[in-house]
Amino acid sequence: MALSQARAAEPVRQPGGAVRVVVVDDSAIVRKLLVDGLKNEPGIEVVGTAADPYQARDLIVRLEPDVITLDIEMPRMDGLSFLRKLMEHRPMPVIIISSLTQRGSATAIEALRAGAIDVIPKPGGPYSIGEITETLRGKILGIREWKAPRAVSVRDAVPTAAVSFDHVRPGHGLIAIGASTGGPQAIEALLTRLPAACPPILIAQHMPEHFTRTYAERLDKICPMRVVEACDRQVVEQGVAYVAPGNRHMLVERDGVRLVLRLSDAPTVHHQRPSVDVLFHSVAKLRAVKIVALLLTGMGQDGADGLLDLRQRGAETIAEHEQSCVVFGMPREAIARNAAGHVASLLRMPSLIADCFTKLLAAKSH
C-alpha cells in the first residue's frame, strides 16, 4: 500500500477554514451515523468516506484531508496495520473509533502508541451516537494545532543519566500529571524513564472509560513502577502510578497520615471527566507534601487553573514545551496564566522533576 503520492506531512492547513475529514469504517451504518453527526458542524467538512484501508488510501492521495477517523477491525487490512503505514509515509491526525471489547481496547491503545492522536468508543452500548459525535466534533476542531511528528521522536530518545528520588522520603512527595491529546504517548515516554522507587504519581488523562484500564495495564508492563487504574478510597503508595478511570474524576485527600484517592461522578469540567483541574485543585489542598505537577500535551484549557493554584501554594509546576507537544493548547494556557514555573520538553522532564524535589526540600530546610 503506497502513500508516496500524498503530500509531505505538515500542520493542519486552514487557520480559519473548515477541517477536511475522511471517515473510514467498514460499517455503512457507522459511516452514516458519523457523517450525519458531523455534516452540519461549522468548521468541519466531511470530504469522503471509505469502507477499507485501500479505499482510504486512494481518498487520502486524491483529497488530501486534514484528519481521518479510523476503525480498527476492517476487511482486507486491519486499521492498526494501515495506521502504521500511514504514519510512515504520510503522517496526519488520526482519531481511532474503537469497540469497547477487551480486544478493541487493547488494539486502540496500540494505535495510540503507533501515532493516533485520540480514541473514542464506537456507537452503541453505553454511549449514544449524540455523545460520540459531540466528542468527535470537539476533537476534530481541536486538531488545528496538531503538528506532524519530527523525524526523530523524543519518545524514542535514550535518557542521558539515571534519575533518582532517594532524597524524597516516602510519604513526603507526590507527582501529579495531566494530559489530553497526545498524552498517552507522552505519559509513556515520561514514566518509562522514571525509576521504580519514585514518589506516588497521579495521572488525569482524557480517555473514555474501559480504555483507561487497558492503558494502565499496558503501562504496568513496560514501566519501572507499578501502574494501576485508580479505585475509590485507594491508599496512595510509594512507587505506584494511578491512572484516573475514564468518566470518573479523581481527587486525593488526607486521611490521617495517609493519602487516599476519591473517585467522583460530579459534572464534567471543561467537558472532561476525568478533569485535570479537578485533580490539580485537590492536590493543591494537601499540606506537608512536596508536590511536582506537570501539564502535558492536549487541546483546550483543562489543567491551567489547577496548575496555577498549585504554583501559588508552593508546588513546583512544569508545562510541556511546544517542541515535544502533539497539541500545545493546554500547556500554552498554563504558560499564559503564569502557572508554569518551568517549561520543558519530555526529554528534560525526568531530571527536572528530581531537581524540583531537591529545590522543594532545600526550601524547607531554610
Secondary structure, 3 states (H helix, E strand, C coil): CCCCCCCCCCCCCCCCCCEEEEEECCCHHHHHHHHHHHCCCCCEEEEEEECCHHHHHHHHHHHCCCEEEEECCCCCCCHHHHHHHHHHHCCCCEEEEECCCHHHHHHHHHHHHHCCCEEEECCECCECHHHHHHHHHHHHHHHHHCCCCCCCCHHHCCCCCCCCCCCCCCCCEEEEEEECCCHHHHHHHHHCCCCCCCCCEEEEECCCCCHHHHHHHHHHHHCCCEEEECCCCCECCCCEEEECCCCCEEEEEEECCEEEEEEECCCCECCECCCHHHHHHHHHCCCCCEEEEEECCCCCCCCHHHHHHHHHCCCEEEEECHHHCCCCHHHHHHHHCCCCCEEECCCCHHHHHHHHHHHHHHHHHC
